[in-house]
Amino acid sequence: MQTKFLLEEHQMPKYWYNIQADLPKPLPPVLHPGTLKPIGPDDLAPLFPMALIAQEVSTEREIEIPEPVRDVFRLWRPSPLYRAHRLEKALGTPARIFYKYEGVSPAGSHKPNTAVPQAFYNQQAGVKKLTTETGAGQWGTSLAFAGSVFGLEVLVFQVRVSYDQKPYRRAVMQTYGARCLPSPSTETAYGRAVLAKQPDHPGSLGIAISEAVEVAAQRDDTKYALGSVLNHVLMHQTVIGLEAMEQMRMADAWPDVIVGATGGGSNFAGIAFPFIGHGLRGGAKPRIVAVEPAACPSLTRGKYAYDFGDTGHMTPLTKMHTLGSTFTPPPFHAGGLRYHGMAPLVSHLKELGLLEATAYTQTECFAAGVAFARAEGIVPAPEANHAVKGAIEEALRCKREGKAETILFNLCGHGHFDMAAYDKYFAGQLKDEAYDEKELAMALAGLPSVPEPA
Ligand SMILES: *Cc1c(COP(=O)(O)O)cnc(C)c1O
């Protein structure tokens, strides 16, 4: 029985897949927060290089991956696809479980798939410095790595709770030459304003984004890089699904169900969009399941509405599933999933009925991750544990229903920098903190009011 499905280097995708070419209904426009009119490329120019802005709004189905980017990808791509024989056996399921493993990248997750092209296009545009936010540190690490490859300075605002919980991520960022600050920080006007109100603020991705945007907007040679949510970021991640399609063909199988963890939506989109697009063009239509944390449930509990991407309200308004930009999720360990919103593309597909969403608490996800590690040997990142939990639930459903379905999930990263969280889990100290319903209601009540287009 074959366990590992490997592609040759020359089979690495040469094009990204842009799902905007196949949408049955186009994405709602991004709005200027002042005028409430659709924004144009010039509005984004202070923050992003034109090549990325063009990708953001493109409706071309295939966009070429530049050779210098593919050259860096060759360090770890194509990534392996595994059949989880031992997990299937441990669960006693008739289902076949496959997983795509993105933990083989230098940062240990899928994030370098977009950090590398973002750094490349910025370097091509003459940019000298990139600013960004990071939660658990995965994105900051990935951009630090990509910056070092293309000779860019990188400044990372890391959410305070993660900065304190995960000192080794900061050390990795420093190893790649980046500077990392806890957010809220004293280096931006917005950070100082937040600290003045609450000196022990745990931080949030929304606040860190505001700080990074503030710094980038002030200087011509400095731009901002976002690790998830935006259309171009999701498109860069489609190398995952494009490779997985080839590997499923090698395995002589095709998924009935695809599962991914959703924070901002990028790794999930990466594995799912090529399959969804294939379905929209007349191919098989697998069920698509997004798994999010119960403590920050934007897709299952959020409102589909126009909202800011950040807490300081410096970004344009996008229509997405949101918990409200002022919502601060409780500090849980899958830091990469602590974002108040969801990618507009993922939100749009949910509204179109092209995907489902479900939420699990962190302790049930850690239990799933431990079961996975004991069967398959890889210790998943806490974020990835959500995908593992979702896949195990699907496999157990197959067992109850006596169905031999094929399940594919994205194991988006390893947990080697998250062992303190595992340690707490084994000590029984990991608590399922519920978010504050009153705070959620308040954050939702504070959504910007945008009239429905006629
Ligand atoms: C950042 C991160 C996530 C969440 O981001 P998405 O854009 O939703 O993919 C999930 N898993 C890992 C391992 C991450 O590093």
The ligand as an SDF file (V2000), in Angstrom:
LIG
                    3D

 15 15  0  0  0  0  0  0  0  0999 V2000
   -1.2860   31.3130    9.7640 C   0  0  0  0  0  0  0  0  0  0  0  0
   -1.6690   29.9250    9.8560 C   0  0  0  0  0  0  0  0  0  0  0  0
   -3.0100   29.5410    9.7010 C   0  0  0  0  0  0  0  0  0  0  0  0
   -4.1190   30.5170    9.5200 C   0  0  0  0  0  0  0  0  0  0  0  0
   -4.0730   31.2910    8.3610 O   0  0  0  0  0  0  0  0  0  0  0  0
   -4.8990   30.9460    7.0790 P   0  0  0  0  0  0  0  0  0  0  0  0
   -4.7490   32.1400    6.2290 O   0  0  0  0  0  0  0  0  0  0  0  0
   -6.3310   30.7100    7.4850 O   0  0  0  0  0  0  0  0  0  0  0  0
   -4.2990   29.7410    6.4680 O   0  0  0  0  0  0  0  0  0  0  0  0
   -3.3040   28.2030    9.7740 C   0  0  0  0  0  0  0  0  0  0  0  0
   -2.3530   27.2830    9.9800 N   0  0  0  0  0  0  0  0  0  0  0  0
   -1.0580   27.5990   10.1350 C   0  0  0  0  0  0  0  0  0  0  0  0
   -0.0610   26.5180   10.3730 C   0  0  0  0  0  0  0  0  0  0  0  0
   -0.6740   28.9290   10.0730 C   0  0  0  0  0  0  0  0  0  0  0  0
    0.6080   29.2550   10.2160 O   0  0  0  0  0  0  0  0  0  0  0  0
  1  2  1  0
  2  3  1  0
  2 14  2  0
  3  4  1  0
  3 10  2  0
  4  5  1  0
  5  6  1  0
  6  7  2  0
  6  8  1  0
  6  9  1  0
 10 11  1  0
 11 12  2  0
 12 13  1  0
 12 14  1  0
 14 15  1  0
M  END
$$$$
